[in-house]
Amino acid sequence: MKIFIDGDGCPVVNLTIKIAKSYGIKVIVVKDISHELWDDYATIITVDQSPDSADFYIANNITKGDIVVTQDYGLSAMVLAKEALCITQNGLVISPKNIDQLLGYRHFNQELRRKHKKYTKIKKRSSQSDMEFKKNLSALIETKSKAYNQKNR
């Protein structure tokens, strides 16, 4: 199991690395050339600044059972198709049960912005979001580890 982070503008990169390190899980942060990031534990992959280049790198390199941290529902759909796990920066676990609804919301909001040029204000990130993310990422890792251990007994 590896954890991939869609690192462009992700506020939980350091928190994810800290959690992964505590479990001994490899972390790959994928970012474009316009972002600077260094870490002694994680592998940092830099891709072109073209649209979705980080997303395509992740989608092409994940394997079944990996975890991806992203707020991009399009990437999440590709991740789920490869039987990997997905969690947002706010701790929402994206699954086959909720991805269609999330993609529907994304499409609806894109249409609303395009037709009415209406933009929503993004709420300021709270410490509660970090706690929810930490709780749910740890739960995903522990669930995946238990399943792996039971399978390999």
Rosetta blueprint (number, residue, H / E / L):
1 M L
2 K E
3 I E
4 F E
5 I E
6 D E
7 G L
8 D L
9 G L
10 C L
11 P L
12 V L
13 V H
14 N H
15 L H
16 T H
17 I H
18 K H
19 I H
20 A H
21 K H
22 S H
23 Y H
24 G L
25 I L
26 K E
27 V E
28 I E
29 V E
30 V E
31 K E
32 D E
33 I L
34 S L
35 H L
36 E L
37 L L
38 W L
39 D L
40 D L
41 Y L
42 A L
43 T E
44 I E
45 I E
46 T E
47 V E
48 D L
49 Q L
50 S L
51 P L
52 D L
53 S H
54 A H
55 D H
56 F H
57 Y H
58 I H
59 A H
60 N H
61 N H
62 I L
63 T L
64 K L
65 G L
66 D L
67 I E
68 V E
69 V E
70 T L
71 Q L
72 D L
73 Y H
74 G H
75 L H
76 S H
77 A H
78 M H
79 V H
80 L H
81 A H
82 K L
83 E L
84 A L
85 L E
86 C E
87 I E
88 T L
89 Q L
90 N L
91 G L
92 L L
93 V E
94 I E
95 S L
96 P L
97 K L
98 N L
99 I H
100 D H
101 Q H
102 L H
103 L H
104 G H
105 Y H
106 R H
107 H H
108 F H
109 N H
110 Q H
111 E H
112 L H
113 R H
114 R H
115 K H
116 H H
117 K L
118 K L
119 Y L
120 T L
121 K L
122 I L
123 K L
124 K L
125 R L
126 S L
127 S H
128 Q H
129 S H
130 D H
131 M H
132 E H
133 F H
134 K H
135 K H
136 N H
137 L H
138 S H
139 A H
140 L H
141 I H
142 E H
143 T H
144 K H
145 S H
146 K H
147 A H
148 Y H
149 N H
150 Q H
151 K H
152 N L
153 R L
